[in-house]
Amino acid sequence: MKKILILSANPRNTDWLRLDEEIREIKTALKRSKYRDNFEVITEGAVRIDDLRRALLDSEPQIVHFSGHGTGNNNIVLENNSGELQKQRKAYRLNSPSGGIALENNSGQMQLVSTKSLTDLFKNFQNTIECVLLNACYSEVQAEEIHKHIYCVIGMERSIRDDAAIKFSQGFYDVIGAGRNYEDAFQLGSNNIDLNGIPQSLIPTIKINKDIGILVSNNKKNFQEKEEKYNMADKRTINIGSGNYNERIEGNYIQGNYYASSEKQSLTEVAADIQKLLEQLGKYYPTDTTLGKMQIAAETIKSIENNPSLEERILSASKVFGVQAFGQLLNHPAASFLIAALEDWQKTKSN
């Protein structure tokens, strides 16, 4: 399951924004989506410095969405234009050379978070966070730095109207909920601004770091080694009366197990559930690259752990047949990567 952490802040000494409306639109987009059961939305309002860190630690999100005010850099002073019909997501503060996003202090007043400190914070969560969306004015400055550590970061090139920011979020999460990737979500989020007649569709910017992937418990080398080991294994199944004898040749050893037909059916059903997870996650990550396969495997393990019933069935089947038995039933480019991940996962469960 993919966790989406929505952080919002509208300090008392800044323009009022329709942040609740934006959060509602995000939840609605995901609730009506094809893959709604694959997402959990966590919201934190009136976010302070300590709240930001604690929310990241507690929820371990894959997507972090910030809604609120932001400032540019180089001592830009953003003034309030009270005659403007649409509110801008900007903050007002003198002497802010590094820019930043506006959170709240303990009195509800604005506390600016600098680009450097925000980047350093996200650097510590680069193994779990896949996407950061900074829906605030001038946040491209922060996005440029954060994306050095996070796969996908979206920011705003300049001041953006409140209604445009909401329409972007609406389109973005419609696409995420449909199982498409972050690039597609960005494109259709921007397009939604244009479709609604708001001349700010070019303000959102996306930064993609192709060298960064999300992998929690295994490194690339381990996955590749286990994939090669698995692919070299020779396997065969022999029918014996009411059951089967499964034999696998690996290196200089022959490993075999006898199992009844009912147990075989259970294995098949569990494998079918795993296959569904692989196919769903294959919509989010590329299946033709090593990095994409690693991400799919890691996310599948997370989904299994979030489903106690499936977790118990997988562990039970693994004890009878061995993890490698799933490999014979799975048909997916990331199957061998998942088998390697399942082997490590099973070891942690048995310890």
C-alpha positions as CSV (number, residue, x, y, z in Angstrom):
1,M,0.0,0.0,0.0
2,K,1.3,3.4,-0.9
3,K,1.1,6.1,1.8
4,I,0.4,9.7,0.9
5,L,1.3,12.2,3.6
6,I,-0.4,15.6,3.1
7,L,1.1,18.4,5.1
8,S,-0.5,21.8,5.2
9,A,0.2,25.1,7.0
10,N,-1.5,28.5,6.8
11,P,0.1,30.7,9.5
12,R,-2.1,33.5,10.9
13,N,0.1,36.3,9.4
14,T,-0.3,35.0,5.8
15,D,-3.1,35.1,3.3
16,W,-5.9,32.6,3.9
17,L,-5.8,29.6,1.5
18,R,-8.4,27.0,0.6
19,L,-6.2,24.1,1.9
20,D,-9.1,22.1,3.2
21,E,-10.7,22.2,-0.2
22,E,-7.5,20.9,-1.8
23,I,-7.2,18.1,0.7
24,R,-10.9,17.2,0.0
25,E,-10.2,17.1,-3.8
26,I,-7.2,14.8,-3.3
27,K,-9.2,12.4,-1.1
28,T,-12.1,12.4,-3.6
29,A,-9.7,11.7,-6.5
30,L,-8.2,8.7,-4.8
31,K,-11.5,7.5,-3.3
32,R,-13.1,7.2,-6.8
33,S,-10.0,5.8,-8.4
34,K,-9.5,2.3,-9.9
35,Y,-6.8,1.4,-7.4
36,R,-8.3,3.2,-4.3
37,D,-7.5,0.2,-2.1
38,N,-3.8,0.7,-2.8
39,F,-3.5,4.1,-1.1
40,E,-3.7,5.5,2.4
41,V,-4.0,9.2,2.9
42,I,-2.6,10.8,6.1
43,T,-3.1,14.4,6.8
44,E,-1.4,16.8,9.2
45,G,-2.6,20.4,9.4
46,A,-1.1,23.6,11.0
47,V,2.3,21.9,10.6
48,R,5.2,23.1,12.8
49,I,8.8,22.1,12.5
50,D,8.6,19.2,15.0
51,D,5.4,18.0,13.3
52,L,7.1,17.8,10.0
53,R,9.8,15.5,11.2
54,R,7.5,13.3,13.4
55,A,5.0,12.9,10.6
56,L,7.7,11.6,8.3
57,L,9.0,9.2,10.9
58,D,5.6,7.9,12.0
59,S,3.9,7.4,8.7
60,E,6.8,6.4,6.5
61,P,5.1,7.8,3.3
62,Q,6.0,7.2,-0.3
63,I,4.5,10.5,-1.4
64,V,4.8,13.7,0.6
65,H,2.5,16.6,-0.4
66,F,2.9,20.1,1.1
67,S,0.2,22.7,0.7
68,G,0.8,26.3,1.8
69,H,2.9,29.3,1.3
70,G,6.5,29.6,-0.1
71,T,9.0,32.2,-0.9
72,G,11.7,32.6,-3.5
73,N,15.4,33.2,-2.8
74,N,17.9,36.1,-3.3
75,N,16.1,38.4,-0.8
76,I,12.9,38.6,-2.9
77,V,10.2,40.4,-0.9
78,L,6.7,39.2,-1.9
79,E,4.1,41.9,-1.3
80,N,0.4,41.3,-0.8
81,N,-1.7,42.5,-3.6
82,S,-5.1,43.0,-1.9
83,G,-6.8,43.9,-5.1
84,E,-6.1,40.5,-6.7
85,L,-9.2,38.3,-7.1
86,Q,-7.3,35.0,-6.5
87,K,-5.2,34.3,-3.5
88,Q,-1.5,33.5,-4.2
89,R,0.4,30.8,-2.3
90,K,3.1,33.2,-1.3
91,A,4.5,34.4,2.1
92,Y,5.9,37.7,3.1
93,R,9.2,38.0,4.9
94,L,12.2,40.2,4.7
95,N,15.8,38.9,4.7
96,S,15.1,35.4,3.5
97,P,18.1,34.8,1.2
98,S,17.6,31.0,0.8
99,G,13.8,31.0,0.4
100,G,11.7,28.2,1.8
101,I,8.3,27.0,2.7
102,A,6.2,28.5,5.5
103,L,5.3,26.4,8.5
104,E,3.9,27.5,11.8
105,N,5.6,28.2,15.1
106,N,4.0,27.5,18.5
107,S,2.0,30.7,18.3
108,G,0.6,30.0,14.9
109,Q,2.8,32.6,13.2
110,M,4.9,32.0,10.1
111,Q,8.2,30.1,10.5
112,L,10.2,29.9,7.3
113,V,12.0,26.6,6.5
114,S,15.1,27.1,4.4
115,T,15.9,25.2,1.2
116,K,19.0,23.7,2.8
117,S,17.3,22.5,6.0
118,L,14.4,21.0,4.0
119,T,16.8,19.2,1.7
120,D,18.8,17.8,4.5
121,L,15.6,16.5,6.1
122,F,14.4,14.7,3.0
123,K,17.9,13.3,2.5
124,N,17.4,11.2,5.6
125,F,14.2,9.7,4.1
126,Q,15.5,8.9,0.6
127,N,15.0,5.2,1.1
128,T,11.3,5.4,1.6
129,I,10.0,8.6,-0.1
130,E,9.5,8.4,-3.9
131,C,7.8,11.7,-4.6
132,V,7.6,15.2,-3.0
133,L,5.0,17.7,-4.2
134,L,5.6,21.2,-3.0
135,N,2.3,23.0,-3.9
136,A,3.5,26.4,-2.9
137,C,4.8,29.5,-4.7
138,Y,8.5,29.6,-5.8
139,S,9.1,26.1,-4.5
140,E,11.0,25.1,-7.6
141,V,14.1,26.4,-5.7
142,Q,13.5,23.7,-3.1
143,A,12.5,21.1,-5.6
144,E,15.8,21.5,-7.5
145,E,17.8,20.7,-4.4
146,I,15.6,18.0,-2.9
147,H,15.5,16.0,-6.1
148,K,19.2,15.2,-5.7
149,H,18.0,12.8,-3.0
150,I,14.4,11.9,-4.0
151,Y,13.3,10.3,-7.2
152,C,10.6,12.8,-8.2
153,V,10.1,16.3,-6.8
154,I,7.5,18.8,-8.1
155,G,7.6,22.5,-7.3
156,M,6.2,25.8,-8.6
157,E,8.4,28.0,-10.8
158,R,6.8,31.2,-9.5
159,S,3.7,32.5,-7.7
160,I,0.7,30.3,-8.3
161,R,-3.0,31.1,-7.7
162,D,-4.8,29.1,-5.1
163,D,-7.4,27.7,-7.6
164,A,-4.6,26.7,-10.0
165,A,-2.8,24.8,-7.2
166,I,-6.0,22.9,-6.3
167,K,-6.7,22.0,-9.9
168,F,-3.2,20.7,-10.3
169,S,-3.6,18.4,-7.2
170,Q,-6.9,17.2,-8.5
171,G,-5.5,16.1,-11.9
172,F,-2.3,14.8,-10.4
173,Y,-4.1,12.4,-8.0
174,D,-6.7,11.3,-10.5
175,V,-3.8,9.9,-12.5
176,I,-1.9,8.4,-9.6
177,G,-5.2,6.7,-8.5
178,A,-5.5,5.3,-12.1
179,G,-2.2,3.5,-11.7
180,R,-0.1,5.8,-13.9
181,N,3.4,7.1,-13.2
182,Y,4.5,10.4,-11.7
183,E,5.4,11.9,-15.0
184,D,2.0,11.2,-16.4
185,A,0.4,12.6,-13.2
186,F,2.4,15.8,-13.6
187,Q,1.5,16.3,-17.2
188,L,-2.3,15.8,-16.6
189,G,-2.2,17.9,-13.4
190,S,-0.8,20.8,-15.4
191,N,-3.3,20.1,-18.2
192,N,-6.1,20.3,-15.7
193,I,-5.1,23.9,-14.8
194,D,-5.3,24.7,-18.5
195,L,-8.6,22.9,-19.0
196,N,-10.2,25.0,-16.3
197,G,-9.2,28.3,-18.1
198,I,-6.5,29.2,-15.6
199,P,-3.4,30.7,-17.5
200,Q,-0.8,29.1,-15.1
201,S,-0.3,25.6,-16.5
202,L,3.4,26.2,-17.1
203,I,4.1,27.1,-13.5
204,P,4.4,23.5,-12.1
205,T,7.8,22.0,-12.7
206,I,9.0,18.4,-12.3
207,K,12.4,17.1,-11.4
208,I,13.2,13.4,-12.0
209,N,16.4,11.7,-10.7
210,K,16.7,8.5,-12.7
211,D,19.7,7.4,-10.6
212,I,17.7,7.1,-7.5
213,G,15.4,4.3,-6.6
214,I,13.4,3.2,-3.5
215,L,14.7,0.0,-2.0
216,V,14.2,-0.6,1.7
217,S,15.9,-3.8,2.7
218,N,18.0,-5.1,-0.2
219,N,20.7,-3.6,-2.4
220,K,21.1,-4.0,-6.1
221,K,23.9,-6.4,-5.9
222,N,22.0,-8.9,-3.8
223,F,19.0,-8.8,-6.1
224,Q,21.2,-9.4,-9.2
225,E,23.1,-12.3,-7.6
226,K,19.9,-14.0,-6.5
227,E,18.3,-13.4,-9.8
228,E,21.2,-15.2,-11.5
229,K,21.1,-18.0,-9.0
230,Y,17.4,-18.5,-9.5
231,N,17.6,-18.4,-13.3
232,M,20.3,-21.1,-13.3
233,A,18.2,-23.5,-11.3
234,D,16.6,-26.4,-13.2
235,K,13.2,-27.5,-12.1
236,R,10.7,-30.3,-12.8
237,T,7.4,-31.6,-11.4
238,I,6.5,-35.3,-11.3
239,N,2.9,-36.6,-10.9
240,I,2.6,-39.2,-8.2
241,G,-1.0,-40.5,-7.6
242,S,-2.9,-37.9,-5.7
243,G,0.0,-35.5,-5.3
244,N,3.1,-34.2,-6.9
245,Y,6.8,-34.5,-6.3
246,N,8.6,-31.2,-7.0
247,E,12.3,-31.4,-7.8
248,R,14.7,-28.6,-8.2
249,I,18.4,-28.9,-9.3
250,E,20.6,-26.1,-8.0
251,G,24.4,-26.4,-8.3
252,N,25.4,-29.8,-7.2
253,Y,22.3,-30.5,-5.2
254,I,18.8,-31.9,-6.0
255,Q,16.1,-30.7,-3.7
256,G,12.6,-32.3,-3.7
257,N,9.4,-32.3,-1.8
258,Y,6.1,-34.3,-2.0
259,Y,2.9,-32.4,-1.6
260,A,-0.8,-33.2,-1.8
261,S,-3.1,-31.7,-4.4
262,S,-4.9,-29.6,-1.9
263,E,-1.7,-28.0,-0.8
264,K,-0.8,-27.4,-4.4
265,Q,-4.1,-25.6,-4.8
266,S,-3.3,-23.4,-1.8
267,L,0.1,-22.5,-3.3
268,T,-1.5,-21.6,-6.6
269,E,-4.1,-19.3,-4.9
270,V,-1.4,-17.5,-3.0
271,A,0.7,-17.1,-6.1
272,A,-2.3,-15.7,-7.9
273,D,-2.6,-13.0,-5.2
274,I,1.1,-12.2,-5.5
275,Q,0.7,-12.0,-9.3
276,K,-2.0,-9.4,-8.9
277,L,0.2,-7.3,-6.7
278,L,3.0,-7.5,-9.2
279,E,0.7,-6.5,-12.0
280,Q,-0.7,-3.5,-10.1
281,L,2.7,-2.3,-9.0
282,G,3.9,-2.7,-12.6
283,K,1.7,0.2,-13.5
284,Y,3.8,2.5,-11.2
285,Y,7.3,1.3,-12.0
286,P,9.1,0.4,-15.2
287,T,9.3,-3.4,-15.8
288,D,12.1,-3.3,-18.3
289,T,14.9,-1.9,-16.0
290,T,16.7,-3.4,-13.1
291,L,15.8,-0.4,-10.9
292,G,12.1,-0.7,-11.8
293,K,12.1,-4.4,-10.9
294,M,13.8,-3.7,-7.6
295,Q,11.2,-1.1,-6.8
296,I,8.3,-3.5,-7.6
297,A,9.8,-6.2,-5.5
298,A,10.3,-3.9,-2.5
299,E,6.8,-2.5,-2.8
300,T,5.3,-6.0,-3.0
301,I,6.9,-6.9,0.3
302,K,5.4,-3.8,1.8
303,S,2.0,-4.7,0.5
304,I,2.3,-8.2,1.9
305,E,3.2,-6.9,5.3
306,N,0.2,-4.6,5.3
307,N,-2.1,-7.6,4.6
308,P,-1.8,-10.0,7.6
309,S,-4.0,-12.7,6.0
310,L,-1.9,-12.8,2.9
311,E,1.3,-12.6,4.9
312,E,0.3,-15.7,7.0
313,R,-0.7,-17.7,3.8
314,I,2.6,-16.9,2.1
315,L,4.7,-17.9,5.2
316,S,2.6,-21.1,5.5
317,A,3.1,-22.0,1.8
318,S,6.8,-21.2,2.0
319,K,7.3,-23.6,4.8
320,V,5.8,-26.4,2.8
321,F,7.1,-25.7,-0.7
322,G,9.9,-23.2,-0.2
323,V,10.0,-19.7,-1.6
324,Q,11.4,-20.8,-4.9
325,A,8.1,-22.7,-5.7
326,F,6.4,-19.3,-6.2
327,G,8.8,-18.6,-9.1
328,Q,7.3,-21.4,-11.1
329,L,3.8,-19.9,-10.9
330,L,4.6,-16.2,-11.3
331,N,4.7,-14.6,-14.7
332,H,6.2,-11.2,-14.4
333,P,9.5,-9.4,-15.3
334,A,10.1,-8.7,-11.6
335,A,9.4,-12.2,-10.4
336,S,13.0,-13.3,-9.8
337,F,13.6,-10.0,-7.9
338,L,10.6,-10.7,-5.7
339,I,11.8,-14.3,-5.0
340,A,15.1,-12.9,-3.8
341,A,13.3,-10.4,-1.6
342,L,10.9,-13.0,-0.3
343,E,13.8,-15.2,0.7
344,D,15.3,-12.4,2.8
345,W,11.9,-11.4,4.2
346,Q,11.1,-15.0,5.2
347,K,14.4,-15.2,7.1
348,T,13.6,-12.1,9.1
349,K,10.2,-13.6,10.0
350,S,11.7,-16.9,11.2
351,N,14.3,-15.2,13.4
